[in-house]
Amino acid sequence: MTQSEPRPFPLITTYLRTAAERRQWTLRYQRVVGPSRSEIRLLGGRRRLDILAFNGMKMEFQQAKETVQNTHGKELAHASGVGWVFCAINQHSNADLYVFRQGGSRVGFVWNRAWTLIGECNGTIWLDLGDSPTFGAHVLLEADNFEVDGKRATGTGVLRDAQEFCYWMRDGSPMIPYTWTPRAA
């Protein structure tokens, strides 16, 4: 999908300035799967699951650093199979989260002033980078290695197109790696 093609899922893709915009970020992803697979109450209503993906993966969406502290409790409540999607649009826009090509579809990243509790997540981690001028599209970084040293995180992963990610959550469509060509300096 190119930037000129219509986007079937109207996601938040640019810098988030307010709490209302951060809430909209999660709500837009929940609209992808619909009300029957979002805001699911667990444990007698004491815990809430953001999204249940087509393949049964439990998905939690975190829009701000402050919400990351609940990760361990949520993982315990959901028992297993939790996927974490973190809104890193602002951090990528501010160049605090730098992503670079490693080879093929592999990328590396350096995140200064990282949300260090992300490193404690046991499930799959995606970082939503928003509309990235580096990649020319709205992408998510699926991190398969996340190392924290103080306030700095480094790691590796694969980029995913945000629209394909939505189809994967909703229908189980395969997610192929997003390929990009670095722009000339």
N, C-alpha and C positions, 0 to 999 in steps of 0.2 A: 504494500500500500504506500503510495506516495503522498506528499503533503497536499497535492492538488485534488486527490480523490476525496469524496465525501466520507466522513467518519460516522459509521452507524451508531456508535456509542458516544454521546457527548460528554466526555470526561473533562475534569479540571486539568489543564495542561500548563498553566502559567503561575507565576509567583503568587503565593497566598499571603494576604496581609492581615486578615481578620479571622477570629474564631468561627464566624459564620461561613467564611470561604473554606476553612479547614473541614467543617462539618459537611459542606457540600461535596468535598472530595470523596468522603466515604459514601455518602448517599448516592452519588453518581455510579459508583461501582455496584452498590446494592441494587440499583435499578436494572443493571445488566441481567441479573439472575431472577429478579422479580420478588414479590413479597413472600412467596412460599418457601424461598431458600435464603431469606435474609432476616436479621433480627430474631434469631431462633433462641427461645428461652431454654435453659438447661438447669439441671439440679433444682427442680421445684421453682424455677423462675429467678433464682439468685444470681445466675450467670447468663450472659447473653453472647451468642455467637454472631459475628457480623455477617458471614456468608458461608453457605454450604455449597461447595463447588460440585459440578456434575459428577466427578469421580469419587465423591464422598469426602474429599479433603475439607477440613474445617479451616476457614480463613478468617484471620483477624487483621483489621486495617487500623494502623496507628498514624495519626496526622501530626502529632507534636511530640517533642522530647518528653514532656510531662506525662504522656500516656504510656510510655514505655515501661514504667515501673510496675505495671500490672501484668507483665508478660509471664512471670513464673506462676502466679495464681491462675491465669487463664490456661496455661499449658496443663496444670494439674487438673483443672476442671474439665478440660476437653479430653483428657486421658492420653491421646496420641494423635498423630497425623495433623498437627496444626501447621498451617502455612501463614507466614507473616508478611504483610505488605506495608512498608513504611513510606510515607510521603517525604521524599528527599528533594522535592522540586526546588524549594528555596535554597537548600544547601548546594545543589548542583548549579543553580543560577548564580549564586554568590561565589562560585569557584572554591567553596570549602570541600566539595566532593568532586574530585577530578577522576575521570575515567579515561583509560588509554588502551590501545590495541595491544594484545600480546601475541597473537598469531591465529590465523583462521578466524573462527567466530569467538575466540576467547578474549576477554578483556581483564584488565587489572584496575584497581581503584585505590585511591588514597583519600581518606576523609578526615580532615582536620576538624577539631571540636566535634567529634562524632558522638552519637548517642550510644554510649558505651554499653548500656544494658542490652542492646541488640545482640551483642556477642554471646549473651546467655540464652538466647532462643535455641531450642532444640530442633525445630522444624525448618522447612524451606524458607529462605528469606529472599524477598524481592524488594528492591529500592526503586520507587517510582521517580524517575528523573524529569518527567514532564516533557514539554516540547524542547528538545535539546538542540541548540545551534550546532553543537559538535557532531551530532548524528543525523540532523535534518528530519527528525520525526519524534513522536511521543514514544519513549521506550521505558522499559523496566529492566533493571539489572538483577538477574537471578544469581545471587551470591552463593557459591559453593565452598568458599573459604572466607572467613571473617575473623581477623586477628585484631585484638585491641591492645594497645600499649599506651597507657595513660589516657589522654584525650584524643589520640589519633588511632584510626582504624585503617587497616590495609586488607586487601583480599583480591580474589579472582572470581570470575563468573562468566555468564553469557548474557548478552542483551536479548530482550524479547520485545516485539512490537506490542504496544498497549492494546490495540484493537484485536490482535490475535490472542492476547492474554484473556480478553473479555470473552471471545468465542470459546476458549478453552474452559473458562469457569462455567459458562452457560451451557455449552453443548458437548464438551469433551473433545473438541477439535484439537488436532496436534499443534503444538507450539514449536515451530522451527526457529533456530537462532536468527536474530536480526543481523544482517550483514550491512556493512557500511564502508565507505571509502573515505579515509581521512582527507580533509580539505587541505589544499595547498596553502602554504604559509605566505 
